[in-house]
Amino acid sequence: MYLVQVESYAGYRRAERPTSFLFQGKRFSVEEVERSWTEEESDLRAQRRIFIVHTKDGGRYKLSYSESTDTWWLEEL
């Protein structure tokens, strides 16, 4: 997993939906959120938001947002 910077749409909650992210010096635009869900972070009693996304260049990634630390993590799928 990689720590990444993510731009996101923020409605009534922070980081509601990712719109783009920076990875290895390149900006990737999110074309589609395939699916999303929320998991409990057991050690901090907070939630982690998970997104499976497709980028405009055809990539597929898993983005995880920790509400307790306000950080994003990336996994290549």
N, CA, C and O atoms as a GROMACS GRO file, in nm:
protein
  308
    1MET      N    1   0.084  -0.118   0.000
    1MET     CA    2   0.000   0.000   0.000
    1MET      C    3   0.089   0.124   0.000
    1MET      O    4   0.198   0.126   0.056
    2TYR      N    5   0.038   0.227  -0.064
    2TYR     CA    6   0.110   0.353  -0.076
    2TYR      C    7   0.027   0.466  -0.016
    2TYR      O    8  -0.095   0.472  -0.037
    3LEU      N    9   0.091   0.555   0.057
    3LEU     CA   10   0.027   0.675   0.105
    3LEU      C   11   0.018   0.772  -0.014
    3LEU      O   12   0.119   0.796  -0.080
    4VAL      N   13  -0.101   0.826  -0.042
    4VAL     CA   14  -0.119   0.914  -0.158
    4VAL      C   15  -0.200   1.038  -0.122
    4VAL      O   16  -0.269   1.043  -0.020
    5GLN      N   17  -0.188   1.139  -0.209
    5GLN     CA   18  -0.270   1.259  -0.198
    5GLN      C   19  -0.390   1.240  -0.289
    5GLN      O   20  -0.376   1.200  -0.405
    6VAL      N   21  -0.508   1.268  -0.236
    6VAL     CA   22  -0.632   1.248  -0.311
    6VAL      C   23  -0.713   1.377  -0.310
    6VAL      O   24  -0.726   1.442  -0.206
    7GLU      N   25  -0.768   1.412  -0.424
    7GLU     CA   26  -0.867   1.518  -0.433
    7GLU      C   27  -1.002   1.447  -0.431
    7GLU      O   28  -1.021   1.347  -0.500
    8SER      N   29  -1.094   1.500  -0.351
    8SER     CA   30  -1.222   1.432  -0.340
    8SER      C   31  -1.337   1.531  -0.334
    8SER      O   32  -1.320   1.647  -0.297
    9TYR      N   33  -1.453   1.482  -0.372
    9TYR     CA   34  -1.576   1.557  -0.355
    9TYR      C   35  -1.614   1.543  -0.208
    9TYR      O   36  -1.618   1.432  -0.155
   10ALA      N   37  -1.642   1.653  -0.143
   10ALA     CA   38  -1.682   1.649  -0.003
   10ALA      C   39  -1.819   1.713   0.010
   10ALA      O   40  -1.834   1.834  -0.002
   11GLY      N   41  -1.918   1.629   0.034
   11GLY     CA   42  -2.053   1.679   0.056
   11GLY      C   43  -2.073   1.701   0.204
   11GLY      O   44  -2.002   1.780   0.266
   12TYR      N   45  -2.169   1.632   0.263
   12TYR     CA   46  -2.196   1.649   0.405
   12TYR      C   47  -2.092   1.580   0.492
   12TYR      O   48  -2.087   1.605   0.613
   13ARG      N   49  -2.009   1.494   0.434
   13ARG     CA   50  -1.900   1.432   0.509
   13ARG      C   51  -1.770   1.451   0.432
   13ARG      O   52  -1.770   1.468   0.311
   14ARG      N   53  -1.660   1.448   0.506
   14ARG     CA   54  -1.530   1.462   0.440
   14ARG      C   55  -1.505   1.343   0.349
   14ARG      O   56  -1.548   1.231   0.378
   15ALA      N   57  -1.435   1.369   0.241
   15ALA     CA   58  -1.392   1.263   0.149
   15ALA      C   59  -1.506   1.171   0.108
   15ALA      O   60  -1.499   1.049   0.125
   16GLU      N   61  -1.610   1.230   0.057
   16GLU     CA   62  -1.727   1.152   0.018
   16GLU      C   63  -1.701   1.063  -0.104
   16GLU      O   64  -1.748   0.950  -0.112
   17ARG      N   65  -1.623   1.116  -0.201
   17ARG     CA   66  -1.593   1.039  -0.323
   17ARG      C   67  -1.464   1.093  -0.385
   17ARG      O   68  -1.454   1.214  -0.408
   18PRO      N   69  -1.365   1.007  -0.414
   18PRO     CA   70  -1.240   1.054  -0.475
   18PRO      C   71  -1.263   1.096  -0.621
   18PRO      O   72  -1.338   1.032  -0.694
   19THR      N   73  -1.196   1.205  -0.662
   19THR     CA   74  -1.206   1.252  -0.800
   19THR      C   75  -1.073   1.239  -0.875
   19THR      O   76  -1.072   1.226  -0.997
   20SER      N   77  -0.961   1.244  -0.802
   20SER     CA   78  -0.829   1.224  -0.862
   20SER      C   79  -0.729   1.196  -0.750
   20SER      O   80  -0.757   1.219  -0.633
   21PHE      N   81  -0.610   1.144  -0.790
   21PHE     CA   82  -0.505   1.120  -0.691
   21PHE      C   83  -0.368   1.130  -0.757
   21PHE      O   84  -0.355   1.113  -0.878
   22LEU      N   85  -0.267   1.158  -0.675
   22LEU     CA   86  -0.128   1.165  -0.720
   22LEU      C   87  -0.057   1.037  -0.679
   22LEU      O   88  -0.059   0.998  -0.562
   23PHE      N   89   0.006   0.970  -0.777
   23PHE     CA   90   0.078   0.846  -0.751
   23PHE      C   91   0.203   0.843  -0.838
   23PHE      O   92   0.195   0.855  -0.960
   24GLN      N   93   0.317   0.827  -0.774
   24GLN     CA   94   0.447   0.823  -0.842
   24GLN      C   95   0.466   0.944  -0.933
   24GLN      O   96   0.514   0.932  -1.046
   25GLY      N   97   0.428   1.061  -0.881
   25GLY     CA   98   0.449   1.186  -0.954
   25GLY      C   99   0.350   1.214  -1.066
   25GLY      O  100   0.365   1.312  -1.138
   26LYS      N  101   0.250   1.130  -1.082
   26LYS     CA  102   0.152   1.146  -1.189
   26LYS      C  103   0.012   1.164  -1.131
   26LYS      O  104  -0.022   1.100  -1.031
   27ARG      N  105  -0.067   1.249  -1.192
   27ARG     CA  106  -0.206   1.271  -1.150
   27ARG      C  107  -0.297   1.177  -1.228
   27ARG      O  108  -0.292   1.172  -1.351
   28PHE      N  109  -0.380   1.104  -1.157
   28PHE     CA  110  -0.477   1.012  -1.216
   28PHE      C  111  -0.617   1.064  -1.189
   28PHE      O  112  -0.652   1.093  -1.075
   29SER      N  113  -0.698   1.076  -1.294
   29SER     CA  114  -0.837   1.119  -1.280
   29SER      C  115  -0.926   0.997  -1.264
   29SER      O  116  -0.916   0.901  -1.341
   30VAL      N  117  -1.013   1.002  -1.165
   30VAL     CA  118  -1.106   0.891  -1.142
   30VAL      C  119  -1.222   0.906  -1.239
   30VAL      O  120  -1.292   1.007  -1.239
   31GLU      N  121  -1.240   0.805  -1.321
   31GLU     CA  122  -1.350   0.805  -1.418
   31GLU      C  123  -1.476   0.745  -1.357
   31GLU      O  124  -1.587   0.791  -1.385
   32GLU      N  125  -1.459   0.642  -1.273
   32GLU     CA  126  -1.575   0.573  -1.216
   32GLU      C  127  -1.539   0.514  -1.081
   32GLU      O  128  -1.429   0.462  -1.061
   33VAL      N  129  -1.634   0.522  -0.988
   33VAL     CA  130  -1.623   0.448  -0.862
   33VAL      C  131  -1.703   0.320  -0.882
   33VAL      O  132  -1.826   0.323  -0.888
   34GLU      N  133  -1.631   0.209  -0.891
   34GLU     CA  134  -1.695   0.079  -0.914
   34GLU      C  135  -1.781   0.039  -0.795
   34GLU      O  136  -1.895  -0.007  -0.810
   35ARG      N  137  -1.725   0.056  -0.676
   35ARG     CA  138  -1.801   0.027  -0.555
   35ARG      C  139  -1.733   0.092  -0.436
   35ARG      O  140  -1.614   0.126  -0.442
   36SER      N  141  -1.807   0.110  -0.329
   36SER     CA  142  -1.751   0.170  -0.208
   36SER      C  143  -1.822   0.110  -0.087
   36SER      O  144  -1.936   0.064  -0.096
   37TRP      N  145  -1.752   0.110   0.026
   37TRP     CA  146  -1.808   0.061   0.151
   37TRP      C  147  -1.730   0.121   0.268
   37TRP      O  148  -1.626   0.184   0.249
   38THR      N  149  -1.782   0.099   0.386
   38THR     CA  150  -1.720   0.151   0.508
   38THR      C  151  -1.685   0.035   0.599
   38THR      O  152  -1.761  -0.060   0.613
   39GLU      N  153  -1.567   0.045   0.662
   39GLU     CA  154  -1.522  -0.056   0.758
   39GLU      C  155  -1.488   0.015   0.888
   39GLU      O  156  -1.450   0.133   0.888
   40GLU      N  157  -1.500  -0.056   0.999
   40GLU     CA  158  -1.461  -0.002   1.128
   40GLU      C  159  -1.310  -0.016   1.145
   40GLU      O  160  -1.253  -0.119   1.111
   41GLU      N  161  -1.246   0.088   1.199
   41GLU     CA  162  -1.105   0.082   1.235
   41GLU      C  163  -1.100   0.041   1.381
   41GLU      O  164  -1.126   0.124   1.469
   42SER      N  165  -1.068  -0.083   1.409
   42SER     CA  166  -1.080  -0.139   1.544
   42SER      C  167  -0.995  -0.069   1.648
   42SER      O  168  -1.039  -0.050   1.761
   43ASP      N  169  -0.874  -0.030   1.612
   43ASP     CA  170  -0.785   0.029   1.712
   43ASP      C  171  -0.820   0.173   1.748
   43ASP      O  172  -0.781   0.220   1.855
   44LEU      N  173  -0.893   0.244   1.663
   44LEU     CA  174  -0.919   0.385   1.687
   44LEU      C  175  -1.068   0.419   1.699
   44LEU      O  176  -1.103   0.535   1.718
   45ARG      N  177  -1.153   0.320   1.689
   45ARG     CA  178  -1.299   0.342   1.696
   45ARG      C  179  -1.346   0.447   1.596
   45ARG      O  180  -1.428   0.533   1.628
   46ALA      N  181  -1.294   0.437   1.478
   46ALA     CA  182  -1.331   0.528   1.370
   46ALA      C  183  -1.365   0.444   1.247
   46ALA      O  184  -1.366   0.321   1.253
   47GLN      N  185  -1.393   0.512   1.138
   47GLN     CA  186  -1.429   0.440   1.016
   47GLN      C  187  -1.326   0.463   0.906
   47GLN      O  188  -1.260   0.567   0.900
   48ARG      N  189  -1.314   0.362   0.822
   48ARG     CA  190  -1.230   0.370   0.703
   48ARG      C  191  -1.325   0.354   0.584
   48ARG      O  192  -1.406   0.262   0.579
   49ARG      N  193  -1.313   0.446   0.487
   49ARG     CA  194  -1.395   0.439   0.366
   49ARG      C  195  -1.311   0.378   0.256
   49ARG      O  196  -1.197   0.421   0.234
   50ILE      N  197  -1.365   0.280   0.187
   50ILE     CA  198  -1.294   0.207   0.082
   50ILE      C  199  -1.364   0.232  -0.051
   50ILE      O  200  -1.486   0.230  -0.060
   51PHE      N  201  -1.282   0.257  -0.156
   51PHE     CA  202  -1.334   0.282  -0.290
   51PHE      C  203  -1.255   0.199  -0.390
   51PHE      O  204  -1.132   0.201  -0.388
   52ILE      N  205  -1.323   0.126  -0.475
   52ILE     CA  206  -1.260   0.062  -0.592
   52ILE      C  207  -1.289   0.157  -0.708
   52ILE      O  208  -1.405   0.183  -0.741
   53VAL      N  209  -1.182   0.208  -0.770
   53VAL     CA  210  -1.200   0.310  -0.874
   53VAL      C  211  -1.133   0.268  -1.004
   53VAL      O  212  -1.038   0.190  -1.006
   54HIS      N  213  -1.186   0.323  -1.114
   54HIS     CA  214  -1.127   0.310  -1.247
   54HIS      C  215  -1.079   0.449  -1.287
   54HIS      O  216  -1.150   0.548  -1.270
   55THR      N  217  -0.958   0.455  -1.342
   55THR     CA  218  -0.904   0.583  -1.386
   55THR      C  219  -0.924   0.598  -1.537
   55THR      O  220  -0.951   0.501  -1.607
   56LYS      N  221  -0.911   0.721  -1.584
   56LYS     CA  222  -0.932   0.749  -1.726
   56LYS      C  223  -0.833   0.678  -1.816
   56LYS      O  224  -0.862   0.656  -1.934
   57ASP      N  225  -0.716   0.640  -1.762
   57ASP     CA  226  -0.617   0.567  -1.844
   57ASP      C  227  -0.637   0.416  -1.839
   57ASP      O  228  -0.554   0.341  -1.890
   58GLY      N  229  -0.746   0.370  -1.777
   58GLY     CA  230  -0.778   0.227  -1.775
   58GLY      C  231  -0.730   0.152  -1.652
   58GLY      O  232  -0.746   0.031  -1.645
   59GLY      N  233  -0.671   0.220  -1.555
   59GLY     CA  234  -0.624   0.154  -1.433
   59GLY      C  235  -0.738   0.126  -1.336
   59GLY      O  236  -0.845   0.188  -1.343
   60ARG      N  237  -0.713   0.033  -1.247
   60ARG     CA  238  -0.811  -0.004  -1.142
   60ARG      C  239  -0.735  -0.005  -1.010
   60ARG      O  240  -0.632  -0.070  -0.997
   61TYR      N  241  -0.789   0.068  -0.911
   61TYR     CA  242  -0.720   0.087  -0.784
   61TYR      C  243  -0.818   0.077  -0.668
   61TYR      O  244  -0.938   0.096  -0.682
   62LYS      N  245  -0.760   0.046  -0.552
   62LYS     CA  246  -0.836   0.050  -0.426
   62LYS      C  247  -0.782   0.168  -0.346
   62LYS      O  248  -0.664   0.172  -0.312
   63LEU      N  249  -0.870   0.264  -0.316
   63LEU     CA  250  -0.835   0.379  -0.233
   63LEU      C  251  -0.904   0.363  -0.098
   63LEU      O  252  -1.023   0.336  -0.092
   64SER      N  253  -0.828   0.381   0.009
   64SER     CA  254  -0.881   0.371   0.145
   64SER      C  255  -0.858   0.503   0.216
   64SER      O  256  -0.748   0.557   0.215
   65TYR      N  257  -0.963   0.554   0.279
   65TYR     CA  258  -0.954   0.680   0.352
   65TYR      C  259  -0.979   0.656   0.500
   65TYR      O  260  -1.084   0.604   0.538
   66SER      N  261  -0.884   0.692   0.583
   66SER     CA  262  -0.897   0.680   0.728
   66SER      C  263  -0.951   0.811   0.783
   66SER      O  264  -0.884   0.914   0.776
   67GLU      N  265  -1.071   0.807   0.839
   67GLU     CA  266  -1.130   0.928   0.896
   67GLU      C  267  -1.054   0.974   1.020
   67GLU      O  268  -1.047   1.094   1.047
   68SER      N  269  -0.998   0.882   1.095
   68SER     CA  270  -0.930   0.918   1.220
   68SER      C  271  -0.798   0.991   1.196
   68SER      O  272  -0.760   1.078   1.274
   69THR      N  273  -0.727   0.956   1.087
   69THR     CA  274  -0.598   1.018   1.059
   69THR      C  275  -0.602   1.112   0.938
   69THR      O  276  -0.503   1.179   0.908
   70ASP      N  277  -0.717   1.117   0.869
   70ASP     CA  278  -0.734   1.200   0.750
   70ASP      C  279  -0.626   1.168   0.645
   70ASP      O  280  -0.566   1.259   0.586
   71THR      N  281  -0.602   1.039   0.622
   71THR     CA  282  -0.504   0.995   0.524
   71THR      C  283  -0.567   0.898   0.424
   71THR      O  284  -0.663   0.827   0.454
   72TRP      N  285  -0.508   0.897   0.305
   72TRP     CA  286  -0.551   0.808   0.197
   72TRP      C  287  -0.440   0.708   0.167
   72TRP      O  288  -0.322   0.741   0.172
   73TRP      N  289  -0.480   0.584   0.137
   73TRP     CA  290  -0.389   0.478   0.099
   73TRP      C  291  -0.435   0.418  -0.033
   73TRP      O  292  -0.554   0.413  -0.062
   74LEU      N  293  -0.339   0.374  -0.113
   74LEU     CA  294  -0.365   0.321  -0.247
   74LEU      C  295  -0.309   0.182  -0.262
   74LEU      O  296  -0.198   0.153  -0.217
   75GLU      N  297  -0.386   0.095  -0.326
   75GLU     CA  298  -0.340  -0.037  -0.369
   75GLU      C  299  -0.370  -0.052  -0.517
   75GLU      O  300  -0.481  -0.019  -0.562
   76GLU      N  301  -0.274  -0.099  -0.593
   76GLU     CA  302  -0.299  -0.128  -0.735
   76GLU      C  303  -0.369  -0.263  -0.744
   76GLU      O  304  -0.330  -0.358  -0.676
   77LEU      N  305  -0.470  -0.270  -0.827
   77LEU     CA  306  -0.545  -0.396  -0.845
   77LEU      C  307  -0.518  -0.455  -0.981
   77LEU      O  308  -0.572  -0.560  -1.014
   0.00000   0.00000   0.00000
